[in-house]
Amino acid sequence: MLNTVRARRGMVTSPHHLASEAGLRVLREGGNAVEATIAMAAALAVVYPHMTAIGGDGFWLVGAPGEEPVAIDACSRAAAAATPELYFRAGLEAIPQRGPLAANTTAGTIGGWGEALALSVERGGTLPLARLVEDAVWHARNGFAVTASQSELTTQKLPELGHVSGFADSFLVDGAAPATGSTMKLPALGETLHRLGVEGTESFYRGALAREIAQDLATAGTPVTLDDLAACRASRVAPLSVKLPGLTLFNFPPPTQGLASLMILALFSRLGVSEAEGFAHLHGLVEATKQAFLVRDRLVGDPDSMTGDPRDWLTDAALDRLAARIDPARALPWPAPPSAGDTVWLGAIDGNGLAASFIQSIYFEFGSGIVLPQTGIVWQNRGSSFALAGDGPRLLAPGRKPFHTLNPAMAQFEDGRHMVYGTMGGEGQPQTQAALFSRYALFGQEVQAAITAPRWLLGRTWGAETVTLKLEDRFPPELVAALRSAGHEVETVAPFDAMMGHAGAIVRQPDGRLEGATDPRSDGAAMGF
């Protein structure tokens, strides 16, 4: 079991130790939490390329104790040519998950870096982007060690990725997945990150880089054009929040599932559970998840096309009504439609208390699989989550934002504590958030223990074909039996299974002490000084 990391002057956590080191270096040089987070995000795009890339989307929560955080929406939009008719003419009834027609949206994350940098300057930040991408550029040019998860996932996904434009040239060695521990270089991506540092984030959308990106996207056969890139902009939005006894939770509004993350914990807090790790804890959170997901799947999608206000579901009356539907002894029949996803969450808190909770994603592992040859950018497939028929906010239409499983989290406690936390894991993101937060905040576990403890996943993610309630096999057999007796369709998985997400958290105590944790299921590290 890992121990909680403690420090006073600054702390970072991410799912890869080299990215955490990049963020810590920035803090040591006087950078703030936002600047450290950008450094980590850039490094992760290189050393964790199966999980994230600069050709994806991102969402930020940035704030200090006692203030409402600022939310930065760096979400893509569907291309002007991305219509259901485009797919019907190709003989398709659904959007493919890989290849050029899966890459039907722009990529917002770099615009989010730009908006975050502007916010950083407002908060006294001074480090230029050129400094923040230094580690990422070095690793891309000089090489990094391939992780076991990259090697294994490349092997698993090779049948669907090997033929996709640019993938083999970038991520295969002699037609096969790279070996764990072997050195990989991504020189084109390194040059792109260097150019972003010199030219600025605007170049990605409305500059020289944009022209190269658009040219390669057209050559690959995607519907995304230079005009689509030029229309892509990040924006500041109001976060969602909900009060629990003694604390306030913050999360991201649509098109993300932040509403579900808040609802799960708010519903669970109404169930009167007094002890962690028993039947009432797991059953209560699983059943709260079901209620939250039913609302999420009915409501959430492109925010401009939604007919309901997500805040209506965070009122006491709505939460009390849904909590009353939860049977403390029996499971609600399931499943509901599942979602998948591959993502990274990272967080930082600096010595002044400024905190950043950030999540960046390309949706599936390696996204659409398309790698742009001039820039080395992996392009996301988030737009494959759009529907081609029916109505509602998830129907594909030009300019719409796709539904996102991403949701960065933050909490402020009435005793003065301030917390950032999150995870990757698609459908499992709000469930893992609920597990680690309830263990830490409601039941008093140390933050690292709360992340290391066995977890569960309701539904399908990370390529699993079943929609069962999956439990890591470290849970006591009697608890597993009790859940089955209550009507849960239980499946046990490996003791530290990556499908449970790569979680992290940092807590700032009222006296300034920092406590951080990383996930033993990842390649990450929590680091402070």
Residue pairs with C-beta under 8 A, 6 or more apart in sequence:
1 448
1 449
1 452
1 520
2 448
2 452
2 517
2 518
2 520
3 448
4 446
4 447
4 448
4 449
4 515
4 516
4 517
5 11
5 448
5 515
5 516
5 517
5 526
5 527
5 528
6 513
6 514
6 515
6 516
6 528
7 513
7 514
7 516
7 528
7 529
8 351
8 512
8 513
8 514
8 528
9 27
9 351
9 528
9 529
10 24
10 27
10 28
10 33
10 36
10 348
10 349
10 350
10 351
10 514
10 528
10 529
11 27
11 348
11 349
11 506
11 514
11 515
11 516
11 526
11 527
11 528
12 20
12 23
12 24
12 27
12 36
12 37
12 40
12 346
12 347
12 348
12 506
12 516
12 526
12 527
12 528
13 20
13 346
13 347
13 348
13 504
13 505
13 506
13 516
13 517
13 518
13 524
13 525
13 526
13 527
14 20
14 23
14 40
14 44
14 344
14 345
14 346
14 347
14 504
14 518
14 524
14 525
15 44
15 48
15 51
15 344
15 345
15 346
15 424
15 502
15 504
15 518
15 519
15 522
15 523
15 524
16 43
16 44
16 47
16 48
16 147
16 522
16 523
16 524
16 525
17 523
17 524
17 525
18 43
18 47
18 135
18 139
18 144
19 39
19 40
19 41
19 43
19 44
19 47
19 48
19 135
19 346
19 524
20 40
20 518
20 524
20 525
20 526
20 527
21 135
21 525
21 527
22 39
22 40
22 42
22 43
22 134
22 135
22 136
23 36
23 37
23 39
23 40
23 43
23 346
23 348
23 527
24 36
24 527
24 528
24 529
25 39
25 135
26 35
26 36
26 39
26 127
26 131
26 132
27 33
27 36
27 348
27 350
27 351
27 529
28 529
29 127
29 131
30 126
30 127
31 39
31 125
31 126
31 127
31 132
31 350
32 120
32 123
32 124
32 125
32 350
32 352
32 354
33 62
33 348
33 349
33 350
33 354
33 355
33 356
34 62
34 116
34 117
34 119
34 120
34 123
34 125
34 348
34 354
34 356
35 117
35 120
35 125
35 127
35 132
36 348
36 350
36 356
37 60
37 116
37 346
37 347
37 348
37 356
37 358
38 113
38 116
38 117
38 129
38 132
38 133
39 132
39 133
39 134
39 135
39 136
40 346
40 348
41 52
41 58
41 109
41 113
41 344
41 346
41 358
41 360
42 54
42 132
42 133
42 135
42 136
42 193
43 135
43 136
43 139
44 51
44 52
44 344
44 346
44 360
45 52
45 53
45 54
45 136
45 189
45 193
45 360
46 136
46 139
46 140
46 144
46 186
46 189
46 190
46 193
47 139
47 144
47 147
48 147
48 150
48 344
48 523
49 150
49 171
49 186
49 366
49 378
50 149
50 150
50 153
50 154
50 342
50 365
50 366
51 149
51 342
51 343
51 344
51 362
51 365
51 424
51 502
52 342
52 343
52 344
52 360
52 361
52 362
53 362
53 367
53 377
53 378
53 379
53 380
54 107
54 109
54 110
54 189
54 192
54 193
54 196
54 204
54 377
55 107
55 109
55 362
55 367
55 372
55 377
55 378
55 379
55 380
56 107
56 108
56 109
56 360
56 361
56 362
56 363
56 367
56 378
56 380
56 382
57 74
57 75
57 76
57 107
57 108
57 109
57 112
57 360
57 361
57 380
57 382
57 404
57 406
58 72
58 74
58 108
58 109
58 112
58 113
58 358
58 359
58 360
58 361
58 406
59 71
59 72
59 73
59 74
59 75
59 112
59 252
59 256
59 358
59 359
59 404
59 406
59 407
59 408
60 70
60 71
60 72
60 74
60 112
60 115
60 116
60 356
60 357
60 358
60 408
61 69
61 70
61 71
61 239
61 250
61 251
61 252
61 356
61 357
61 358
61 408
61 409
61 410
61 420
62 69
62 70
62 72
62 116
62 119
62 354
62 355
62 356
62 357
63 69
63 70
63 250
63 354
63 355
63 410
64 352
64 353
64 354
64 355
64 418
65 353
65 412
65 416
65 418
65 508
66 412
68 238
68 239
68 241
68 250
69 239
69 250
69 355
69 357
69 410
70 119
70 236
70 239
71 236
71 237
71 238
71 239
71 252
71 253
72 112
72 115
72 116
72 119
72 234
72 235
72 236
72 237
73 108
73 112
73 234
73 235
73 236
73 237
73 252
74 108
74 109
74 110
74 111
74 112
74 113
74 115
74 234
75 108
75 255
75 401
75 402
75 404
76 105
76 106
76 107
76 108
76 232
76 380
76 382
76 383
76 401
76 402
77 105
77 106
77 228
77 231
77 232
77 398
77 399
77 400
77 401
78 104
78 105
78 383
78 386
78 396
78 397
78 398
78 399
78 400
78 401
78 402
79 104
79 105
79 106
79 222
79 223
79 224
79 225
79 228
79 398
80 223
80 225
80 227
80 228
80 398
80 399
81 223
81 225
81 398
82 104
82 105
82 223
82 383
82 386
82 396
82 397
82 398
83 396
83 397
83 398
84 388
84 389
84 395
84 396
86 101
86 223
87 93
87 94
87 95
87 101
87 388
87 396
88 388
90 101
92 101
92 388
93 388
94 388
95 101
95 102
95 104
95 383
95 384
95 385
95 386
95 388
95 396
96 102
96 384
97 160
97 364
97 381
97 384
98 160
98 161
98 164
98 364
98 368
98 369
98 381
99 164
99 165
99 221
99 368
99 369
99 370
100 165
100 220
100 221
100 222
100 368
100 370
101 221
101 222
101 223
102 367
102 368
102 369
102 381
102 383
102 384
103 217
103 220
103 222
103 224
103 367
103 368
103 370
103 379
103 380
103 381
103 383
104 222
104 223
104 224
104 383
104 384
104 386
104 396
105 224
105 380
105 382
105 383
105 402
106 205
106 224
106 228
106 229
106 231
106 232
107 204
107 232
107 377
107 379
107 380
108 232
108 234
109 360
110 196
110 201
110 204
110 205
111 201
111 204
111 205
111 232
111 233
111 234
112 234
113 129
113 201
114 200
114 201
114 202
114 234
115 234
115 235
115 236
116 356
116 358
117 125
117 129
117 201
119 236
123 354
128 197
129 196
129 197
129 200
129 201
130 194
130 197
130 198
131 197
132 197
133 193
133 194
133 196
133 197
134 197
136 190
136 193
137 190
137 193
137 194
137 197
138 190
139 190
140 185
140 186
140 187
140 189
140 190
140 193
140 376
141 185
141 187
141 190
142 185
143 183
143 184
143 185
144 183
144 184
145 181
145 182
145 183
145 184
146 178
146 179
146 180
146 181
146 182
146 183
146 184
147 180
147 523
148 180
148 523
149 498
149 522
149 523
150 178
151 177
151 178
151 179
151 180
152 177
152 180
153 365
153 366
154 161
154 171
154 172
154 177
154 178
154 366
155 176
155 177
156 463
157 365
157 366
157 463
158 172
158 176
158 177
160 369
161 167
161 171
161 366
161 369
162 168
162 172
162 175
164 368
164 369
164 370
165 219
165 220
165 221
165 369
165 370
165 371
166 220
166 370
166 371
166 372
166 373
167 366
167 369
167 370
167 371
168 175
169 371
169 373
170 186
170 188
170 371
170 376
170 378
171 177
171 178
171 184
171 366
171 371
172 178
173 179
173 182
178 184
186 376
187 376
188 373
188 374
188 375
188 376
189 375
189 376
189 377
190 376
191 375
191 376
192 209
192 375
192 376
192 377
195 203
195 208
195 209
196 203
196 204
196 209
199 207
199 208
199 209
200 207
203 209
203 210
204 210
204 213
204 229
205 229
205 230
205 232
205 233
206 229
206 230
209 375
210 226
210 229
210 230
211 226
212 372
212 374
212 375
213 229
213 372
213 374
213 375
213 377
214 224
214 225
214 226
214 229
215 374
216 372
216 373
216 374
216 375
217 224
217 225
217 370
217 372
217 379
218 225
220 370
220 372
222 368
222 370
222 379
231 399
237 253
238 253
239 250
239 251
239 252
239 253
239 258
239 410
240 250
240 251
240 252
240 253
240 258
240 259
240 262
240 310
240 311
240 314
241 248
241 249
241 250
241 251
241 262
241 314
242 248
242 249
242 262
242 263
242 265
242 266
242 314
242 319
243 249
244 265
244 266
244 269
245 269
246 413
246 414
246 415
247 411
247 412
247 413
247 414
247 441
248 411
248 412
249 262
249 265
249 266
249 409
249 410
249 411
249 437
250 409
250 410
250 411
250 412
251 258
251 259
251 261
251 262
251 407
251 408
251 409
251 410
252 258
252 406
252 407
252 408
253 259
253 303
253 310
254 299
254 300
254 301
254 302
254 303
254 306
254 310
254 393
255 300
255 301
255 302
255 303
255 393
255 401
255 402
255 403
255 404
256 300
256 404
256 405
256 406
256 407
257 296
257 300
257 403
257 404
257 405
257 406
257 407
257 429
257 430
258 407
258 408
258 409
259 292
259 295
259 296
259 299
259 300
259 310
259 313
259 314
260 289
260 292
260 293
260 295
260 296
260 300
260 407
260 430
261 292
261 407
261 409
261 429
261 430
261 433
261 434
262 314
263 288
263 291
263 292
263 295
263 296
263 313
263 314
263 319
263 322
264 285
264 288
264 289
264 292
264 430
264 431
264 433
264 434
265 288
265 433
265 434
265 437
265 438
266 314
266 319
267 288
267 291
267 292
267 319
267 322
267 323
267 326
268 284
268 285
268 288
268 434
268 438
269 442
270 319
270 320
270 323
271 280
271 284
271 288
271 323
271 326
271 328
273 280
273 281
273 284
273 442
274 280
275 281
275 443
276 438
276 439
276 442
276 443
276 445
277 453
277 479
278 479
279 479
279 482
279 483
279 486
280 328
281 438
281 443
282 456
282 475
282 479
282 483
283 328
283 331
283 483
283 486
283 488
284 326
284 328
285 431
285 434
285 435
285 438
286 331
286 456
286 458
286 469
286 488
287 326
287 327
287 331
287 332
288 323
288 326
288 434
289 430
289 431
289 434
289 458
290 332
290 334
290 336
290 458
291 322
291 323
291 325
291 326
291 332
292 322
292 430
293 336
293 459
294 336
295 313
295 322
297 336
297 337
299 306
299 308
299 310
299 313
299 393
300 306
300 310
300 393
300 403
301 392
301 393
301 394
301 400
301 401
301 402
301 403
302 393
302 394
302 397
302 400
302 401
302 402
302 403
303 393
303 401
304 400
304 401
305 392
305 393
305 395
305 397
305 400
306 393
307 393
312 318
313 319
326 332
329 486
330 486
330 487
331 483
331 486
331 487
331 488
333 487
334 458
334 467
334 469
334 489
335 459
335 460
335 467
336 459
338 427
338 459
338 460
338 461
338 467
339 385
339 403
339 405
339 426
339 427
339 459
339 461
340 363
340 364
340 426
340 427
340 460
340 461
340 462
340 463
341 361
341 363
341 364
341 405
341 406
341 424
341 425
341 426
341 427
341 429
341 461
342 361
342 362
342 363
342 364
342 365
342 366
342 424
342 426
342 462
343 359
343 360
343 361
343 362
343 363
343 405
343 406
343 424
343 425
343 426
343 429
344 359
344 360
344 361
344 424
344 502
345 357
345 358
345 359
345 408
345 422
345 423
345 424
345 502
345 503
345 504
346 358
346 359
346 360
346 504
347 355
347 356
347 357
347 358
347 408
347 420
347 421
347 422
347 504
347 505
347 506
348 355
348 356
348 420
348 506
349 355
349 356
349 418
349 420
349 506
349 508
349 514
351 512
353 418
353 508
353 512
355 410
355 418
355 420
355 506
355 508
356 420
357 408
357 409
357 410
357 420
357 421
357 422
358 408
359 406
359 407
359 408
359 422
359 424
361 380
361 382
361 404
361 405
361 406
361 424
362 368
362 378
362 379
362 380
362 381
362 382
363 380
363 381
363 382
363 384
363 385
364 381
364 384
366 378
367 378
367 379
367 380
367 381
367 382
368 378
368 379
368 380
368 381
368 384
369 378
369 381
370 378
370 379
371 377
371 378
371 379
372 379
382 402
382 404
383 396
383 402
385 394
385 402
385 403
386 394
386 395
386 396
386 400
386 402
387 394
387 395
387 396
388 395
388 396
389 395
393 400
393 403
394 402
394 403
405 425
405 426
405 427
405 429
406 429
407 422
407 429
407 430
407 433
408 420
408 422
409 420
409 421
409 422
409 433
409 437
410 418
410 419
410 420
410 421
411 417
411 418
411 419
411 421
411 437
411 441
412 418
412 419
413 419
413 441
415 510
416 509
416 510
417 507
417 508
417 509
417 510
418 507
418 508
419 440
419 441
419 505
419 506
419 507
419 508
420 505
420 506
421 433
421 436
421 437
421 503
421 504
421 505
421 506
422 429
422 433
422 503
422 504
422 505
423 429
423 432
423 433
423 436
423 501
423 502
423 503
423 504
423 519
424 501
424 502
425 432
425 457
425 461
425 462
425 499
425 500
425 501
425 502
426 461
426 462
427 457
427 458
427 459
427 460
427 461
428 457
428 459
428 461
428 499
428 500
428 501
429 501
431 455
431 456
431 457
431 458
432 455
432 500
432 501
432 503
433 503
435 450
435 453
435 455
435 456
436 447
436 450
436 451
436 503
436 505
437 450
439 445
439 449
439 450
439 453
440 446
440 447
440 450
440 505
440 507
445 453
446 515
447 505
447 506
447 507
447 515
447 516
447 517
448 517
448 518
448 526
450 505
450 517
451 503
451 504
451 505
451 517
451 518
451 519
451 520
452 517
452 519
452 520
454 471
454 472
454 473
454 474
454 475
454 495
455 472
455 500
455 501
456 469
456 470
456 471
456 472
456 475
456 500
457 469
457 470
457 499
457 500
458 469
458 470
459 467
460 466
460 467
461 499
462 498
462 499
464 470
464 499
466 491
468 489
468 490
468 491
469 483
469 488
469 489
469 490
469 491
470 490
470 491
470 492
470 493
470 497
470 499
471 480
471 483
471 490
471 491
471 492
471 493
472 492
472 493
472 494
472 495
472 496
472 497
472 500
473 492
473 493
473 494
473 495
474 495
475 492
480 490
480 492
483 490
484 490
493 499
496 520
496 521
497 521
498 521
498 522
500 521
501 519
501 521
502 519
502 521
502 522
502 524
503 517
503 519
503 521
504 516
504 517
504 518
504 519
504 524
504 526
505 516
505 517
506 514
506 515
506 516
506 517
506 526
507 514
507 515
507 516
508 514
509 515
514 528
516 526
516 527
516 528
517 526
518 524
518 525
518 526
